[in-house]
Amino acid sequence: MTAVPAPPPPTAGRELSNPPSDGVTNIRFSNTSDYLLASSWDKSVRLYDASANVLRGEFNHAGSVLDCCFHDETSGFSACLDNGVRRWLVFNYGKEDILGKHDAPVRCVEYSYATGQLITGSWDRTLKCWDPRGASGQERTHVGTYAQPERVYSLSLVGHRLVVATAGRHVNVYDLRNMSQPEQRRESSLKYQTRCVRCYPNGTGYALSSIEGRVAMEFFDLSEAGQIKKYAFKCHRKSEAGRDVVYPVNAIAFHPIYGTFATGGCDGIVNVWDGNNKKRLYQYAKYPSSIAALSFSRDGRLLAVASSYTFEEGDKPHDRDAIYIRSVNEVEVKPKPKVYPNPPAA
């Protein structure tokens, strides 16, 4: 039998022109188009048309930007190292509103389309909620401040539910309609520091990653039947000279159609997983640098990959920061049906 030649390794995707000039902190697709936001340590938020590979706008800040999210097609919000929470109204005119401030750098920002609120998480150990429909100024837009057990590292929203991951491996789950106290106070089932949390698109739970090459799959249902489904798995590791080299898992992104998810690590690898069947579906060819962030487009046709050194090994020479846009093939993200063995012949 003749051997079929192996297909060439898949390319990294199309590299976006005009990338940030320093580390990429997050990338986010719009939920209505192929527009993509990118925030960076270079003090900018950039708006790209990912399909056309065109930089549509750039908004510069006084300090580095740690996170960003869309409000609508031409405006969004940013979380800044200078403690500020900003809304830029129209990229073309560079107009901004400063919604307010935290007492320390703002690490995360999420906009809830369900409630019309903006939620920010800071290293000052608080969450703040803002109503951006109000006039500018903290006294008009600030809705509430909610103390957290530690510095906020990651936020994720699904419907009215908000998941907050902090230092010290704490996880708080809130209902945005009643923020007076968390619905659930949890501890990460992973032993090491949390890097990223993302809610399942179906609203039943969340995936959480750590600096120690693991991902935990958690469920909101606290019944015994609900909790028996949770599990954790190792990933983003390799054996080198007889020892296990373990990498932080920086990014998690769920496919909007199939509910499968991609993870990105400091090993420069992007894996795609079927969480329900506990299987890896695909592994992309290695990227030049650490995977700092991932985002699927609204229809799942595109995957944005930020290849950007995250300084996990300190200051050292590294590849330049880049954002790649991959066209996603169904075979990479669609769960494979379970194959059951044939029953023995009678």
C-alpha positions in Angstrom: 0.0 0.0 0.0 1.4 3.4 -0.9 1.9 5.9 1.9 -0.2 9.1 1.5 2.1 12.1 1.9 1.4 14.1 5.1 -0.3 17.5 4.3 1.9 20.5 4.8 1.6 22.1 8.3 -1.1 24.7 8.3 0.0 28.3 8.1 -0.3 30.6 11.0 -2.9 32.6 9.1 -2.9 36.0 7.6 -0.8 38.5 9.6 -2.6 41.9 10.2 -0.8 44.9 9.0 -0.1 47.8 11.4 0.2 45.6 14.6 0.7 47.1 18.0 4.3 48.0 18.7 4.4 46.4 22.2 2.8 43.4 23.9 -0.8 42.6 23.0 -3.0 42.4 26.1 -6.2 41.3 24.5 -8.1 40.9 21.2 -11.8 40.8 20.7 -14.1 40.3 17.7 -17.3 42.3 17.4 -20.5 40.4 17.9 -22.0 42.0 14.7 -19.1 42.1 12.2 -15.5 41.0 11.4 -14.2 44.1 13.2 -11.5 43.3 15.8 -10.2 45.3 18.7 -6.6 44.9 20.1 -5.3 46.5 23.3 -1.6 46.8 24.0 1.2 47.9 26.3 2.0 50.5 23.6 -0.8 52.6 25.1 -3.2 52.0 22.2 -6.4 50.3 21.2 -6.6 49.5 17.5 -9.7 48.7 15.5 -9.2 46.4 12.5 -11.4 45.1 9.8 -10.0 41.6 10.1 -11.5 40.3 6.8 -10.1 43.2 4.7 -6.8 43.5 6.8 -7.3 47.2 7.3 -6.6 49.3 10.3 -9.8 51.3 10.7 -8.8 53.4 13.7 -6.4 53.8 16.6 -7.0 55.4 20.0 -4.0 56.4 22.1 -4.1 56.5 25.9 -1.9 58.1 28.5 -0.8 54.7 29.8 -0.7 51.1 28.8 -4.1 49.4 28.1 -4.7 46.0 29.8 -8.1 45.1 28.2 -10.7 46.4 25.8 -14.2 45.5 24.6 -16.8 46.7 22.1 -19.8 48.8 22.9 -21.0 49.0 19.3 -19.3 49.0 15.9 -17.5 52.3 16.3 -17.0 52.6 20.1 -15.7 50.6 22.9 -14.2 50.6 26.4 -10.7 50.3 27.7 -9.1 49.2 31.0 -5.9 51.1 31.7 -2.7 50.9 33.7 -3.3 54.5 34.9 -6.4 53.3 36.9 -8.8 54.8 34.4 -11.9 53.4 32.7 -12.4 55.0 29.3 -15.0 55.0 26.5 -14.0 56.2 23.0 -17.0 57.4 21.1 -16.0 57.4 17.4 -12.5 56.3 16.3 -12.6 58.8 13.4 -12.8 61.8 15.8 -10.8 60.3 18.7 -13.3 61.6 21.2 -13.2 60.0 24.7 -15.2 59.9 27.9 -13.4 59.0 31.1 -16.1 57.0 32.9 -14.2 56.9 36.1 -11.3 55.4 38.0 -10.2 52.6 40.3 -7.5 52.9 43.0 -5.0 50.7 41.1 -4.6 49.5 37.5 -7.8 48.2 35.8 -7.1 44.6 34.5 -10.5 43.6 32.9 -13.4 45.2 31.2 -16.7 43.5 30.1 -19.8 45.1 28.6 -23.2 43.4 29.3 -25.6 43.6 26.4 -28.2 42.0 28.7 -28.1 44.8 31.3 -26.4 47.7 29.5 -23.8 47.9 32.2 -20.0 48.0 32.0 -18.1 45.9 34.5 -14.5 46.5 35.4 -12.1 44.5 37.6 -9.0 46.0 39.1 -5.9 45.1 41.1 -7.4 47.3 43.8 -9.5 44.2 44.8 -12.8 45.6 43.5 -15.3 45.2 40.8 -17.1 48.4 39.6 -20.3 48.6 37.5 -20.9 51.6 35.3 -23.9 52.9 33.3 -22.3 54.3 30.1 -25.7 55.8 29.0 -25.2 58.5 31.7 -23.4 61.7 31.1 -19.6 61.8 31.5 -18.1 61.8 35.0 -17.8 59.2 37.7 -20.7 60.5 39.8 -23.1 60.1 36.9 -22.0 56.7 35.5 -20.8 54.8 38.5 -23.4 52.2 39.7 -21.6 50.3 42.4 -18.4 49.0 43.8 -18.1 45.4 45.0 -15.1 44.2 47.1 -13.2 41.1 46.0 -11.0 38.8 48.1 -8.0 39.6 46.0 -6.7 41.4 42.8 -9.0 40.7 39.8 -7.2 38.8 37.1 -10.0 37.7 34.7 -13.7 38.3 34.1 -16.3 36.5 31.9 -20.0 37.1 31.1 -22.7 34.8 29.9 -26.3 36.2 29.9 -26.8 37.8 33.4 -24.0 35.7 34.9 -20.6 37.1 35.7 -17.6 35.0 36.7 -14.7 36.8 38.5 -11.3 35.1 38.9 -8.9 36.7 41.3 -5.4 36.2 42.8 -5.3 33.6 45.6 -7.3 31.2 43.3 -10.7 32.7 44.3 -13.7 32.6 42.0 -16.9 34.6 42.6 -20.0 34.1 40.5 -22.6 36.9 40.4 -26.0 37.6 38.9 -25.8 41.0 37.4 -29.4 41.8 38.4 -28.4 41.5 42.1 -24.7 42.4 42.7 -25.1 42.8 46.5 -23.3 39.5 47.1 -22.0 36.6 44.9 -24.3 33.8 44.1 -21.4 31.4 44.6 -18.0 31.8 46.3 -15.6 29.2 45.0 -12.0 28.2 44.9 -10.2 27.2 41.8 -9.8 23.5 41.5 -6.3 24.1 40.1 -3.3 24.4 42.5 -1.7 27.4 40.8 -2.5 31.0 39.9 -5.4 31.6 37.5 -4.6 33.1 34.2 -8.0 33.2 32.3 -11.7 32.4 32.9 -14.3 32.0 30.1 -17.9 31.0 30.4 -19.4 28.3 28.3 -21.7 29.7 25.5 -24.6 27.6 26.8 -24.4 29.2 30.2 -23.9 26.1 32.2 -20.4 26.7 33.5 -16.9 28.0 32.8 -13.4 27.0 31.8 -10.5 28.3 33.9 -6.8 28.1 33.1 -3.7 28.4 35.2 0.0 29.2 34.9 0.8 25.5 35.3 -0.4 24.0 32.0 -3.9 23.0 33.1 -7.5 23.8 32.4 -10.5 23.1 34.7 -14.0 22.6 33.4 -16.5 23.8 36.0 -20.3 23.8 36.2 -22.6 26.3 38.0 -25.1 23.6 39.1 -24.0 22.8 42.7 -26.0 19.5 42.9 -24.0 16.3 43.2 -25.2 15.4 39.6 -23.9 18.8 38.4 -20.5 18.7 40.2 -19.7 15.1 39.1 -19.3 16.4 35.6 -16.4 18.8 36.4 -12.8 17.8 35.5 -9.4 19.2 34.8 -6.8 18.3 32.2 -3.1 19.0 31.4 -2.1 20.9 28.3 0.6 23.1 26.9 3.5 20.9 28.1 6.4 19.1 26.5 9.1 16.7 27.5 12.6 18.0 27.2 15.8 16.1 28.2 13.7 13.8 30.4 11.8 16.5 32.2 8.3 18.0 31.8 8.3 21.6 30.7 5.1 23.3 31.7 3.7 26.5 30.2 1.1 29.0 31.4 -2.3 28.8 29.5 -2.9 32.5 28.8 -6.1 32.4 26.7 -9.3 30.5 26.2 -11.9 31.2 23.5 -15.1 29.3 22.8 -16.4 28.6 19.3 -19.8 30.4 19.1 -21.5 27.6 17.1 -20.1 24.3 18.3 -19.1 25.2 21.9 -15.7 23.7 21.4 -12.8 25.9 22.6 -9.3 26.9 21.8 -6.5 27.4 24.3 -3.3 29.4 23.8 -0.1 29.0 25.9 3.4 30.4 26.4 4.6 27.5 24.2 3.3 29.4 21.2 0.7 26.6 20.6 -3.0 26.9 20.0 -5.1 23.7 20.7 -8.8 23.1 20.0 -10.7 20.9 22.4 -14.0 19.2 22.6 -14.8 19.6 26.3 -17.9 17.4 26.3 -16.0 14.4 24.9 -12.7 15.3 26.6 -10.7 15.2 23.4 -8.3 17.4 21.6 -9.7 18.1 18.1 -6.8 20.0 16.5 -3.4 21.6 17.2 -2.1 24.4 15.0 1.5 24.8 14.0 3.6 26.7 16.5 3.5 30.5 16.5 6.6 32.6 16.8 5.9 33.7 20.3 3.6 33.2 23.3 -0.1 33.2 22.7 -1.3 36.2 24.6 -5.0 36.2 23.5 -7.5 34.4 21.2 -10.9 35.4 19.8 -13.4 33.7 17.4 -15.5 35.8 15.1 -19.2 35.9 15.7 -19.9 33.1 13.2 -16.8 31.1 14.1 -15.3 31.4 10.6 -12.3 33.3 11.8 -9.9 32.9 14.7 -7.7 35.8 15.8 -4.4 34.8 17.4 -2.2 37.3 19.3 1.4 36.0 19.1 3.1 38.3 21.7 5.7 37.6 24.3 4.1 37.8 27.8 7.4 38.1 29.7 7.0 34.8 31.5 10.7 34.4 31.4 11.6 38.0 32.1 13.1 40.6 29.7 14.8 38.8 26.9 15.1 39.1 23.1 11.8 37.9 21.5 9.9 37.9 18.2 8.0 40.9 17.3 4.3 41.1 18.4 1.8 40.1 15.7 -1.9 39.3 15.3 -2.9 36.5 12.9 -6.3 35.9 11.4 -7.0 32.2 10.6 -9.8 30.9 8.4 -11.3 28.1 10.5 -12.1 24.8 8.9 -15.1 22.9 10.3 -12.9 19.8 10.9 -10.8 21.8 13.4 -13.7 22.8 15.6 -16.7 20.5 15.0 -17.1 17.7 17.7 -16.6 14.3 16.2 -19.4 11.8 16.8 -18.7 9.1 19.3 -17.9 5.8 17.7 -19.4 2.8 19.6 -17.9 -0.7 19.1 -20.1 -3.1 17.2 -21.8 -5.6 19.4 -20.3 -9.1 19.3 -21.9 -11.4 16.7 -24.6 -13.6 18.2 
